[in-house]
Amino acid sequence: MPFHTIDAVLGGIALTLSLLVAFAGASLAFHAADFVPSFAPLIAIAVFALLVILATGLIGRAVHARHPLVPGRLSLAVPGREANVWKLLGFLNLFNLSVLIHTYACPVTLRGVLYRFFGTRVGHNIMIGGKIIEPWMVSLGDFVILGEDSLVTGHLIRGSELILGRVRIGNNVTVGLKAVVMPDVEIGDGAVVWAGAVVPMGSRIGPGEEWAGIPARCVRRAGVRV
């Protein structure tokens, strides 16, 4: 993916602001922990990490609210505003998602709360064992399970072209271990994506269907193999 000066400028400004907030908060926490001096460094580190997540998340929300991304095709060779916004949001996600989610420091039952903060539409009683890229392009219904190391992404890069697409996952859906769901995919209620499957861009999985393989295709419908 081409790298441009504007990427470094925007990312540097956003990261600097986030780190300044985090350092200030950690310093205050360290000095406020005089009553437990032996734990003061640990408290400061925890506050620093949480503030990095909070600050980068809030900056990302503000950027996306001001310049919301929509499905479509963008050029990375000669990027316009939308492509620059996408790269900035991806840069911020390296920090706010990596700290807790990508390092497995956050329980799978709590990841839905974080992804909702970062822009994902999240239903009730979900379990996320994998990763969601472009959280603002993804919506999850109720009782959804994303298996361990699964990936749901709202973008695809072909050469210098960036393709953005929404991913809509219905209720009672299971996405298996290490499965990949590409952009512009809709998964109906009660559907199952088998472990290791790769659901191609533009796929429409009907209610109750089971998809498997690379690329994934429907292998069972209404309990009957197809």
N, C-alpha and C positions, 0 to 999 in steps of 0.2 A: 504494500500500500504506500503510495507516495507520501512523503513528509514535507511539510511546508513551514516556513518561518512563523506563519500565523498560528500554527498548532502549538509551537513552543511558547509563543507569547500568551495566548489564551490559557493554556494549561499552566504556565508558570504563575500567572496572576491568580488563578483560582486556587492552585496549591499553596501559594504563599499566604493568601488570606486564611485558608483552612489551617495551615500550620501555626500561624500567628495566634489564632483563636485557641488552638489546642495547647500551645505552649503557655499562653496566659492562664488558661484554666488549670493546667497541670501545676503551674507554679503556685497558684492560689490554693489548690488542694493540698500541695506539699506543706505549705506553711500553716494551713488550717488543721493539719493532722498532728499538731504538737502533742495531743493527748495520747497518741500511739506512735511515738517516734520510730519504733522499729518497723512499722508498717507504712510509714509515710512514702517511701519510694514506690512501693507497690501500688498504693492508692493513686499517686501521681501518674504512674504509667497507665493505669486503668482509665483514669480521667482523660489522659491524652488520647488514647485509642478511641474512646467513645466520642470525644469532641471532633476528632478527625472524621469519623463516620457521620456525625451530625452536621458538621460544617460542609463537607463535600456533598452530602445529600441535599441540604438546603440550597446550596449554590446550584446543583443540578436541577432541582425543582424550579428554582427561579428562572434559570436559563430556558428550560423547556416550557414554562408558562409563558415566557415572553416570545419564544420562537418554537412553537410546537412542531414536531416532526410528523409527517403524514406518509402513508404508503406511497411508493413511487421509485423512480430510478434517478440516481444522482451521479455526477462525474466526480471522481477522485483525482483525476489528472489535472483538471482545472476546476477546483472546488469553489462552489458558491457558498452562500450563507448557510444553507441547510446542511451541506457536507461538513462545514467547519463546526457547526453545532453538534452534529453527530459525533465527530471525533472528540470534541471537548467533553461531551457526556460520557463517552466511552473511557476517556482518560480519568474522569472523576470516579467512575465505577470501579476502576482498578483499585482505588483506595477504599471507598465505602463498602464495597462488596467483598473484597479480598480479605479485609481484616477479620471479619466474623464468619462469613459464609464460605468463601473459597478455602479457608484454612480449617474448616470443620469445627471452629470454636463455638458456633451457634447451633443449638439443637434443631433438628429438622422440624419439630413441632412449633418452633418460634420464628422460623424463616419467613413465614407468610406475613408476619407483622412488619418485618424489615422490608420485604418486597413491596408491601402496600405503601410504605413510606417513600420508597423510591419510584412509585408510579404504577405498579402492577394493580390491576383490578382483581382482588382476591375475595373468594367466597368464604364459607364457614367450614371448619373441620378439615383443613387441608394438611398435607404432609409433603414437604419439599426436601428430597434428599439430593437433588442435583442443582443445576444452575440455570438462571434465567438471564439471558443477554437482552439488552434493550427492554428493561422492565415496563416502560411506558407503552410498549407495543403489544403487551401480553395481558390476557384476561383469563382468570381461572374461576370455574364454578365451585359449587359446594362438593365436599367429599372427594377432592382430587388428590391423587398420589403421584408424585414425580419421583421415580426410583433413584437409588444411589447412582451418582455420576451421570445421570441423564442431563440432557441439554436442550433447552428451548430458546431459540434465537429468533430475533426479529429482523435479522439482516443476512444478506448473502453478497459476497464480493466476487465479481467476474472480471478479472483483469483490472481495469481502472474504473469499472462501473460498480456502484453501490446500489443494491436493491433492498428497499425497506418494505416489510409487509407485516400485517397484524397476525397474531396467533390467538385464536379463540378456542378455549378448552371448556367443554360443558361440565355438567354435574356427573359425579360418580365415575370419573375417568381415571384409568390407571395407565401411566407411562412407565414402562419397565426399566430395569437396570441398564444403564449405558445407552439408552435409546436417544435418538436425536430428532427433534421436531424443527423443521426449517420454517422460514417466514411464509406468510400468506397461507396458513393452514387452519382449517376448522375441524374440530373433533367433537362429534355429537355425544349426547348423554349416554353413559354406560359403556362407552367404547374402551378398547384395550389396545395399547401399542406394546407389542412384545419386546422383551429384552433384546438390546442390540440392534433394533430396527432403526432405519433412517427414513423418516417420512419426508418425501420430496416437497419442494416448494409448490404451492398451489393445490395441494391435496385437500380433498373433502372427505372426511371419515364420517360415515353415517352413524346414527344412534345404534349402540349395541354391536357394532362391527369390531372385528379383531384384525389388526394389521401386523405383518411381520416381514422381515427380509430387508435387503439392501439392493435397490430401493424398495421401500415397504409397499406391500399391496394387501388387499383384503383377502384373508385366508379363512375367515369364518363369519357367517352372517346368520343371526337368529339361531345360534347353536348348530348350524349346519356348515360343513366345509364347502368352500367354493373353488 
